[in-house]
Amino acid sequence: MVRPVLIINSAAAAFKAKEILSLRGINSDIIKGSSKKQGCSYNLVVYADLDRAERIIRSSGILIMGRGEVRF
């Protein structure tokens, strides 16, 4: 199964984003980025509308490096 993710540049920012989404009733998980292209990054797997989640996170001042996909 392939899931879309938001790529975030630090563990602290990823956990903050996860908490912010949780307060809005959106479930998410954090996994360590694994590609050399992403460098030291964290993937936020969102189990809801990715566009909405991205807007919420960006409006909270958290930098999102981009989008990607992970295979489970």
C-alpha positions as CSV (number, residue, x, y, z in Angstrom):
1,M,0.0,0.0,0.0
2,V,1.3,3.4,-0.9
3,R,0.5,6.4,1.3
4,P,1.1,10.1,0.5
5,V,3.2,12.0,3.1
6,L,4.3,15.5,4.0
7,I,8.1,15.8,4.4
8,I,9.2,17.8,7.4
9,N,12.8,18.8,8.2
10,S,13.1,17.9,11.9
11,A,11.8,15.5,14.5
12,A,10.6,18.3,16.7
13,A,8.7,19.9,13.9
14,A,7.2,16.6,12.9
15,F,6.0,15.8,16.4
16,K,4.6,19.4,16.7
17,A,2.7,18.9,13.4
18,K,1.3,15.6,14.6
19,E,0.1,17.1,17.8
20,I,-1.5,20.1,15.9
21,L,-3.3,17.7,13.6
22,S,-4.4,15.5,16.5
23,L,-6.1,18.5,18.1
24,R,-8.0,18.9,14.9
25,G,-9.1,15.3,14.9
26,I,-6.7,14.2,12.2
27,N,-4.7,11.0,12.7
28,S,-1.1,10.8,11.5
29,D,2.1,8.9,12.0
30,I,5.8,9.9,11.8
31,I,8.4,7.8,10.0
32,K,12.0,8.7,9.4
33,G,12.8,9.8,5.9
34,S,14.9,7.1,4.1
35,S,16.1,8.6,0.9
36,K,19.4,10.4,0.3
37,K,17.4,13.0,-1.6
38,Q,15.4,13.9,1.5
39,G,18.4,14.0,3.8
40,C,17.6,14.2,7.5
41,S,13.9,14.5,7.3
42,Y,10.7,13.0,8.7
43,N,7.6,11.8,6.8
44,L,4.2,12.7,8.3
45,V,1.7,10.1,7.1
46,V,-1.7,11.7,7.2
47,Y,-4.9,9.6,7.3
48,A,-7.2,12.3,6.0
49,D,-7.3,15.0,3.4
50,L,-3.6,15.8,2.7
51,D,-4.3,19.3,1.4
52,R,-6.2,20.3,4.5
53,A,-3.5,18.9,6.8
54,E,-0.9,20.8,4.9
55,R,-2.8,24.1,5.2
56,I,-3.2,23.5,9.0
57,I,0.5,22.7,9.5
58,R,1.7,25.6,7.3
59,S,-0.6,28.1,9.1
60,S,1.0,27.0,12.4
61,G,4.4,28.1,11.1
62,I,5.9,24.7,10.5
63,L,8.0,24.3,7.4
64,I,7.0,21.6,5.0
65,M,9.8,20.6,2.6
66,G,7.4,18.8,0.2
67,R,5.3,15.8,-0.5
68,G,6.2,12.2,-1.2
69,E,4.9,8.7,-0.9
70,V,5.8,5.8,1.3
71,R,5.1,2.1,0.7
72,F,3.9,0.0,3.7
